[in-house]
Amino acid sequence: MPTENERKDVQKAMAYDLLRILKQDPEKTYTAKELERLIDAYILGTTQ
């Protein structure tokens, strides 16, 4: 079972990954539904 520090590291890594994905197209704006799909794709390991 992961420690609390390991869980925090994973959360930070996920947030960083998502920021990098969003910064690929800085001019794009996202709806809440698009962000939900993006996060779902990230979690499932698929591409959008």
C-alpha beads as a LAMMPS data file, in Angstrom:
LAMMPS data file: protein, C-alpha beads

48 atoms
47 bonds

1 atom types
1 bond types

-500.0 500.0 xlo xhi
-500.0 500.0 ylo yhi
-500.0 500.0 zlo zhi

Masses

1 110.0

Atoms # bond

1 1 1 0.000 0.000 0.000
2 1 1 1.428 3.402 -0.974
3 1 1 2.452 5.841 1.703
4 1 1 0.872 9.275 2.002
5 1 1 3.982 10.863 0.456
6 1 1 3.822 8.474 -2.507
7 1 1 0.153 9.334 -3.062
8 1 1 0.974 13.048 -3.007
9 1 1 3.788 12.521 -5.497
10 1 1 1.404 10.707 -7.847
11 1 1 -1.179 13.492 -7.533
12 1 1 1.435 16.136 -8.301
13 1 1 2.701 14.167 -11.293
14 1 1 -0.831 13.825 -12.642
15 1 1 -1.473 17.559 -12.242
16 1 1 1.809 18.347 -14.008
17 1 1 0.976 15.978 -16.877
18 1 1 -2.444 17.565 -17.328
19 1 1 -0.950 21.067 -17.320
20 1 1 1.504 20.040 -20.036
21 1 1 -1.365 18.646 -22.119
22 1 1 -3.368 21.866 -21.728
23 1 1 -0.349 24.051 -22.578
24 1 1 0.124 22.278 -25.923
25 1 1 -2.497 24.638 -27.363
26 1 1 -2.502 27.758 -25.159
27 1 1 -5.049 29.580 -27.345
28 1 1 -7.700 26.874 -26.925
29 1 1 -10.439 27.252 -24.364
30 1 1 -12.111 24.170 -22.914
31 1 1 -15.652 23.540 -21.799
32 1 1 -16.236 21.607 -18.604
33 1 1 -17.289 18.594 -20.713
34 1 1 -14.078 18.752 -22.770
35 1 1 -11.976 18.899 -19.610
36 1 1 -13.875 15.923 -18.223
37 1 1 -13.179 13.939 -21.409
38 1 1 -9.518 14.954 -21.318
39 1 1 -9.128 13.821 -17.710
40 1 1 -11.012 10.585 -18.414
41 1 1 -8.735 9.882 -21.392
42 1 1 -5.676 10.597 -19.265
43 1 1 -6.845 8.252 -16.510
44 1 1 -7.745 5.483 -18.968
45 1 1 -4.474 5.949 -20.844
46 1 1 -6.143 6.653 -24.160
47 1 1 -5.683 9.437 -26.666
48 1 1 -8.389 11.877 -27.539

Bonds

1 1 1 2
2 1 2 3
3 1 3 4
4 1 4 5
5 1 5 6
6 1 6 7
7 1 7 8
8 1 8 9
9 1 9 10
10 1 10 11
11 1 11 12
12 1 12 13
13 1 13 14
14 1 14 15
15 1 15 16
16 1 16 17
17 1 17 18
18 1 18 19
19 1 19 20
20 1 20 21
21 1 21 22
22 1 22 23
23 1 23 24
24 1 24 25
25 1 25 26
26 1 26 27
27 1 27 28
28 1 28 29
29 1 29 30
30 1 30 31
31 1 31 32
32 1 32 33
33 1 33 34
34 1 34 35
35 1 35 36
36 1 36 37
37 1 37 38
38 1 38 39
39 1 39 40
40 1 40 41
41 1 41 42
42 1 42 43
43 1 43 44
44 1 44 45
45 1 45 46
46 1 46 47
47 1 47 48
